[in-house]
Amino acid sequence: MSTIGRLGTFVHTTHDVAKRTARIIGVALIIVAYLAGVNLFFRRVQVRVNHLNGIDIALMSLLIVPFIASRWLSPSTNRAMKVSWYLTAFMALDVVMFAVVVWAPTKGHPTLEALVLVWTAVLKAVLAPAAVAALAIGFATGARTITVALGLVCAIGETVYSLVADLPNHPLYWLLFGH
């Protein structure tokens, strides 16, 4: 806690400094964990995206649904966490389209799914880092650690399961690998 010292200035206690340092380290770890997770799994998952099956849809759902469900199971009052939730929920539209392609008897309407999958993949170059930044801000402002961790797993899952047709020229690839 801060206390007011002489001349009305704030005197920070050791507890405040330690808490602030822990939050800064936590924010750095969130960013490093996101980049490491995406760099570790992106290319491996991209090999499978063109040959999706029910196992991939189930895995995508397992990575994404816990954070999406946290909105109703344990609502956060933190504005940054709400922003992160909305960004990841929008990015989760591609999971629905992948599920239609895999499980629908007619295999869906190819043009509609292609349009949604390609545009969500392009937008993920902006939305995924924005969601991670919102998670980091949420953590720094006191959001629950478990919710931030679920959001981080969701953001990694959303990023690696993108439909990237022309991998070296895709904005997400440039963002992650700088080539």
C-alpha positions in Angstrom: 0.0 0.0 0.0 1.0 3.5 -0.6 1.1 6.0 2.2 1.2 9.8 2.1 4.6 11.0 3.3 5.9 14.5 3.9 4.7 17.3 1.6 1.9 15.1 0.3 4.1 12.8 -1.8 3.4 9.1 -2.0 5.8 6.7 -0.3 5.6 3.3 -1.8 6.1 0.3 0.4 8.1 -2.8 -0.5 4.9 -4.6 -1.1 3.8 -2.2 -3.8 7.2 -2.4 -5.6 7.1 -6.2 -5.4 3.6 -6.3 -6.7 4.3 -4.0 -9.6 7.5 -5.9 -10.5 5.5 -9.2 -10.5 2.9 -7.6 -12.8 5.6 -6.4 -15.2 7.2 -9.8 -15.3 3.8 -11.4 -15.8 3.1 -9.2 -18.8 6.5 -10.0 -20.3 5.9 -13.7 -19.7 2.5 -13.5 -21.5 4.0 -12.0 -24.6 7.0 -14.4 -24.6 4.7 -17.4 -24.0 2.4 -16.3 -26.9 5.3 -15.9 -29.3 7.0 -19.1 -28.2 3.8 -21.1 -28.4 2.9 -19.9 -31.8 6.5 -20.3 -33.2 6.5 -23.9 -31.7 3.2 -25.0 -33.2 2.4 -22.8 -36.2 4.2 -24.8 -38.9 3.2 -28.1 -37.5 -0.4 -27.2 -37.4 -0.3 -25.6 -40.9 0.6 -29.0 -42.4 -2.7 -30.4 -41.0 -5.0 -27.5 -41.8 -5.5 -28.6 -45.4 -6.4 -32.1 -44.2 -8.7 -31.3 -41.3 -10.8 -34.0 -39.6 -12.9 -34.3 -36.5 -9.8 -34.6 -34.2 -8.6 -31.2 -35.4 -12.0 -29.6 -34.7 -12.1 -31.2 -31.3 -8.6 -29.9 -30.5 -9.4 -26.5 -31.7 -12.5 -26.5 -29.5 -10.5 -27.7 -26.5 -8.1 -24.8 -27.0 -10.7 -22.1 -27.5 -13.9 -23.1 -25.7 -12.7 -22.8 -22.0 -11.8 -19.1 -22.5 -15.0 -18.4 -24.4 -17.1 -20.2 -21.7 -15.3 -18.2 -19.0 -17.4 -15.2 -20.0 -20.5 -16.9 -18.6 -19.0 -19.2 -16.0 -17.0 -16.6 -14.2 -17.6 -13.1 -15.7 -14.8 -10.6 -15.5 -15.3 -7.0 -14.7 -12.0 -6.1 -16.2 -12.5 -4.1 -19.4 -9.3 -5.4 -21.1 -10.5 -9.0 -20.5 -13.8 -8.2 -22.1 -12.0 -6.8 -25.2 -9.8 -9.9 -25.3 -12.9 -12.1 -25.1 -14.7 -10.2 -28.0 -11.6 -10.4 -30.2 -11.1 -14.2 -29.6 -14.9 -14.8 -30.0 -14.7 -13.1 -33.4 -11.7 -15.2 -34.4 -13.5 -18.3 -33.3 -15.8 -17.9 -36.3 -13.3 -19.9 -38.3 -13.8 -22.9 -36.0 -17.5 -22.9 -36.9 -16.6 -22.8 -40.6 -14.0 -25.6 -40.2 -16.7 -27.7 -38.4 -19.2 -27.1 -41.2 -16.6 -28.2 -43.8 -15.7 -31.3 -41.9 -19.1 -32.4 -40.5 -21.9 -31.0 -42.6 -23.5 -33.6 -45.0 -23.1 -31.2 -47.9 -19.7 -30.0 -46.7 -21.1 -26.5 -46.6 -21.1 -23.8 -49.2 -17.5 -23.6 -50.4 -17.6 -19.9 -51.3 -19.0 -18.8 -47.9 -16.6 -20.9 -45.9 -13.6 -19.9 -48.0 -14.6 -16.2 -47.6 -14.9 -16.4 -43.8 -11.8 -18.6 -43.4 -9.5 -16.4 -45.6 -10.7 -13.1 -44.0 -10.5 -14.3 -40.5 -7.0 -15.6 -41.2 -6.0 -12.2 -42.6 -7.6 -10.4 -39.7 -5.8 -12.6 -37.2 -2.6 -10.8 -38.1 -4.1 -7.8 -36.2 -6.7 -9.4 -33.9 -4.5 -12.0 -32.3 -1.8 -9.6 -31.1 -4.5 -7.2 -30.0 -6.1 -10.0 -28.0 -2.8 -10.9 -26.4 -2.1 -7.2 -25.6 -5.6 -7.0 -24.0 -4.8 -10.1 -22.0 -1.5 -8.5 -20.8 -3.3 -5.3 -19.9 -5.9 -7.4 -18.1 -3.2 -9.2 -16.1 -1.5 -5.9 -15.3 -4.7 -4.5 -14.0 -5.6 -7.4 -11.8 -7.5 -9.9 -13.8 -7.6 -13.5 -12.6 -4.5 -15.4 -13.6 -6.5 -18.5 -14.6 -8.7 -16.5 -17.0 -5.6 -14.8 -18.5 -4.0 -18.3 -19.0 -7.1 -19.6 -20.7 -7.1 -16.5 -22.9 -3.5 -17.1 -23.8 -4.1 -20.7 -24.8 -7.1 -19.6 -26.8 -5.1 -16.9 -28.6 -2.3 -19.4 -29.4 -4.9 -21.9 -30.7 -6.6 -19.3 -32.8 -3.3 -18.2 -34.3 -1.9 -21.6 -35.2 -5.2 -22.8 -36.6 -5.5 -20.2 -39.3 -6.2 -21.0 -43.0 -3.0 -19.7 -44.5 -3.0 -20.5 -48.2 0.2 -18.7 -49.2 2.3 -19.2 -46.1 5.4 -17.1 -46.8 3.4 -14.1 -48.1 0.7 -14.2 -45.3 0.7 -11.2 -42.9 0.5 -13.5 -39.9 3.7 -15.3 -41.1 5.4 -11.9 -41.5 4.4 -10.9 -38.0 5.7 -14.1 -36.4 8.7 -14.9 -38.4 9.7 -11.6 -40.0 10.4 -13.1 -43.5 
